[in-house]
Structures are given as C-alpha cells and as structure tokens.
C-alpha cells in the first residue's frame, strides 16, 4: 500500500454529496486509488480539504492508515 493516502479508516459515504466523511474521496476515486499514479493521487489529495469545505462536511476523525 502506498503512503500516499488520505484514508483515516472512517469509510462512510455521505448520501447527499457522495463523498467519504473520513477522507473526502468519491467511491470511484477510492476504487481506483491503488491503480492511480503517484502524481494523480497527490493531485486528488490536494483537492480534498476544499472539496470537504465546499460540501459543508467536517471530516470524521480517525487514525490515518499506514503503509
């Protein structure tokens, strides 16, 4: 597993926004995560804080996954 992951082991999808409450990724992003190149993962991760804020979601605290 890559160290480049926003996953905090809180895997719950908001039915309204379709974003994970823990990390802010969509289900398609989560499904393809390990197939993504490093640059693509980093680009998605850079968008997540603003994406969560724009959706009005507060990330649920969890323990970041380790590689």
C-alpha positions as CSV (number, residue, x, y, z in Angstrom):
1,X,0.0,0.0,0.0
2,X,1.2,3.5,-0.8
3,X,2.0,6.0,1.9
4,X,0.1,8.5,-0.3
5,X,-3.4,8.0,1.0
6,X,-5.9,10.3,2.8
7,X,-7.7,7.3,4.3
8,X,-8.3,7.6,8.0
9,X,-10.2,4.3,8.2
10,X,-13.6,6.0,8.6
11,X,-15.3,4.7,5.4
12,X,-18.8,6.2,5.3
13,X,-20.2,7.9,2.2
14,X,-22.4,10.9,2.6
15,X,-25.6,10.1,0.6
16,X,-26.1,13.8,-0.5
17,X,-22.5,14.7,-1.7
18,X,-21.3,11.1,-2.4
19,X,-18.1,11.9,-0.6
20,X,-16.4,9.9,2.1
21,X,-16.9,11.5,5.5
22,X,-13.4,10.4,6.5
23,X,-11.3,11.5,3.6
24,X,-13.5,13.3,1.1
25,X,-12.9,11.0,-1.8
26,X,-15.6,9.6,-4.1
27,X,-16.3,5.9,-4.5
28,X,-14.7,5.8,-7.9
29,X,-11.6,7.5,-6.6
30,X,-11.4,5.1,-3.7
31,X,-11.9,2.1,-6.0
32,X,-9.1,3.2,-8.4
33,X,-6.7,4.6,-5.7
34,X,-4.1,1.9,-6.0
35,X,-4.2,2.0,-9.8
36,X,-3.5,5.7,-9.9
37,X,-0.1,7.1,-10.5
38,X,1.6,8.9,-7.6
39,X,1.1,12.3,-9.2
40,X,-2.7,11.7,-9.7
41,X,-3.1,10.6,-6.0
42,X,-1.2,13.7,-4.8
43,X,-3.4,15.9,-7.1
44,X,-6.6,14.4,-5.7
45,X,-5.3,14.7,-2.1
46,X,-4.6,18.4,-2.7
47,X,-8.3,18.9,-3.6
48,X,-9.8,17.1,-0.7
49,X,-9.8,19.9,2.0
50,X,-11.5,22.4,-0.3
51,X,-13.9,19.7,-1.5
52,X,-14.9,18.8,2.0
53,X,-15.4,22.5,2.9
54,X,-17.3,23.3,-0.2
55,X,-19.6,20.3,0.5
56,X,-20.2,21.5,4.1
57,X,-18.6,18.4,5.5
58,X,-16.4,18.1,8.6
59,X,-14.1,15.2,8.3
60,X,-14.7,12.5,10.9
61,X,-11.6,12.0,13.0
62,X,-9.9,8.7,12.5
63,X,-6.5,7.2,12.6
64,X,-4.5,7.7,9.4
65,X,-3.8,4.4,7.6
66,X,-0.2,3.4,7.5
67,X,1.5,1.8,4.6
